[in-house]
Amino acid sequence: MLTKVFGMNENKIMRQMGAILSAFMVFFYIGIGIFLIFIFDSNLTTLSRPVLVIFGSVCIFYGLYRAYTTYLNIVNLFFRSDDEDE
């Protein structure tokens, strides 16, 4: 009740911070995927090249999925008012 009266919603602020962190994690996952596929030398590890490509591909696809869900989350939290229902 108090948060409605004074316009403060700590839960929304925490969700906004989580959305920003999620945006940074998108770059991390896509960056790791690109690094494993194109840059990392397979001679430095016991993992073979196909395993690195598969894991890098999974990281890139997961990063793209996170990008989509983060985009939806950011649009909901930052660009829509609290009064709008989904």
Secondary structure, DSSP 8 states (H G I E B T S, - for coil): -HHHHHT--HHHHHHHHHHHHHHHHHHHHHHHHHIIIII--GGGSSS-HHHHHHHHHHHHHHHHHHHHHHHHHHHHHHSS-TT---
